[in-house]
Amino acid sequence: MKLALITLFSLILLSISAYAASGKDLAKSLKLDPSSKAIKQWEKVFEKPDKMASMGIDKLSAGDQSALKGYLTSHAADSDHPEAAGL
């Protein structure tokens, strides 16, 4: 019985993580280039609902917003790993 519950729980977690979009995919779908802004600028975007709305970020779930913010800030122009346009 325990093995069945563990297996079921594992399958549920795996399907949820497979379904969730990555930050890169979300940025691409919204046509956002992470290197177009510095880290601080991306953080300000996520602090202001009107800026989020103008970019379409407000329509995403909280989890997707978090993933997108993580991707955009970790690949911003002044980050350790800036994302080049088109990659």
Buried (B, 14 or more C-beta within 10 A) or exposed (E): EEEEEEEEEEEEEEEEEEEEBEBBBBBEEBEBBBBEBBBEBBBEBBEEEEBBEEBEBEEBEEEBBEBBBEBBBBBBBEBEEEBEEEE
